[in-house]
């Protein structure tokens, strides 16, 4: 029973961390327009950038990533694996990612999850986090598409984790990558149709 409670508690804690809508909080404090009323209506850094505030967009990106890392590291401290024999950090990561995608405070309409995906990854396996960044930068440099870079990096992360001998983490991030792709379905259609905006394009 203690194992189940530990895993569930870590998941809920992760969800609450992930559901903090930093994009909305920062733009409201700055007095800009409601993110849900502009652009894609998304709460992530890309839509924050559409307010014209690059500083807020960068801070949103950072905080959305850190909330995933924070959830994983705190869960490891509060519910050590040695006590529960369950990888509670994975539960916290799953909760943080789902919290960002489906925050209860915003009627379960959140972001697309790239920053939080990366933050959870750094918290669980920093080497794979660096691989994600390297892949993102490489694909972005070649294609100039941020969405294509994120999709490629997320798809290859499970392979990197398997190469590091992290089977459970690879399984988790396979599931998270599937969700991330689903959240990017509109971007995928635009990529296929040649209408996706490139990096730096208005």
HELIX and SHEET records of a PDB file:
HELIX    1   1 UNK A    2  UNK A   18  1                                  17    
HELIX    2   2 UNK A   22  UNK A   30  1                                   9    
HELIX    3   3 UNK A   35  UNK A   37  5                                   3    
HELIX    4   4 UNK A   45  UNK A   49  1                                   5    
HELIX    5   5 UNK A   54  UNK A   78  1                                  25    
HELIX    6   6 UNK A   81  UNK A   84  1                                   4    
HELIX    7   7 UNK A   88  UNK A  101  1                                  14    
HELIX    8   8 UNK A  104  UNK A  106  5                                   3    
HELIX    9   9 UNK A  114  UNK A  124  1                                  11    
HELIX   10  10 UNK A  126  UNK A  143  1                                  18    
HELIX   11  11 UNK A  146  UNK A  163  1                                  18    
HELIX   12  12 UNK A  167  UNK A  183  1                                  17    
HELIX   13  13 UNK A  185  UNK A  193  1                                   9    
END                                                                             
